[in-house]
Amino acid sequence: MKDALFVSQTAEKGGAELFMLDIIAHGPEGWNGCFFTEGPAERELASLGRQPIVLSGGAGLSGIRREASALKLIGAAGGVISLARALARAASGYRVICANSQKALFVSALASLIMRRPLVWVLHDIITDPAFSANTRRAAVLFANLFASRVVANSKASAEAFIAAGGKGDRVRVVYCGFDPAAHPQGSPEASATLRQRFGLSDAPVLGLFGRLTPWKGQHVLLQALKDLPGVQALIVGSALFGEDAYAAELRTLAETEGLAERVHFAGFQNDVAAIMAGVDLVLHTSTHPEPFGRVVVEGMLAGRPVIATSGGGVNEIVTDGDTGLLVPPSDPAALAVAVRRVLADPALASRLAESGRASAAQRFHIAQTCRDMANALKETG
């Protein structure tokens, strides 16, 4: 019997799905993935030689937002039960089911009950965040307490929020996202020249912001800060997912109305983020709410680039302010602009932040350690 099936309701490549792809690619052969829809994450997993399971009928769950009402959740119950039965059949050859998202938790919990197999919930969210409705939060904690043998949180911040919401703390284990340092090229003049030629950038300093386009990731904060940073340009890498196209349009409009269009470059979704990071002068993180973990922060550090990040949540577990990066308050364009000017004006500081950041990230967030920690959590389920 195979060891663990990781289940995600979406095959889009968000942070949770990237975590799932990484641990399956570097973990034991007995780990595999299941998706409720087709998509890029499912296709990438197949390209790695791990043929994923794809269940039809999951589209209805995608329409349920974090702020969903009780009526909306009840209305989805029929689809959840149907999917749970299908998952139970598909996962019959696995010892443990690992729900890799909140929506997957509800389906996986019922499937584990049908199969009489252990359930692990991989928690990628700070569920006390206001973005979660009280109904959704209570339902997730209830299902985790009733059915999950372990809750694997992606940071101490996520773990503490789960416990604060009523989750059983003795079941919680923290497993940080892991990365392969060798897959992250180092910043260099050559990487910078390649980047500028590829995206038609000028010789001015380049601020890189990476992630899906959504209000809480704070791309608008960067645009507002850029007004106080003449002679600096920004490269925004990422696209809108999960129905957030209106925000992407707002960003472009804001760049136009504020006279920033020539200094802001929207690159859209890119597959080679690590190579792009190696070419920018600074990597920024501008989330407006506490980040459950902060993948882009670690990736920027691994690229050997100085990182400026929003303080709060899991980011504070990654960055030591003034040592491995700089931290600024959330939703504070003025503070962000000050931090950018500070780093650009002090090459010695930029170099020190980059070097210590990479050393810290490579040592603390290695994919091998993540796989070991996950394997230990799975062993505890019996």
Secondary structure, 3 states (H helix, E strand, C coil): CEEEEEEECCCCCCHHHHHHHHHHHHCCCCEEEEECCCCHHHHHHHHCCCCCEECCCCHHHHCCCCCCCHHHHHHCHHHHHHHHHHHHHHCCCEEEEEECCHHHHHHHHHHHHHHCCCEEEEECCCCCCCCCCHHHHHHHHHHHHHHEEEEEECCHHHHHHHHHCCCCHHHEEECCCCECHHHCCCCCHHHHHHHHHHHCCCCCCEEEEECCCCHHHCHHHHHHHHCCCCCCEEEEECCCCCCCHHHHHHHHHHHHHCCCCCCEEEEECCCCHHHHHCCCCEEECCCCCCECCCHHHHHHHHCCCCEEEECCECHHHHCCECCCEEEECCCCHHHHHHHHHHHHCCHHHHHHHHHHHHHHHHHHCEHHHHHHHHHHHHHCCC
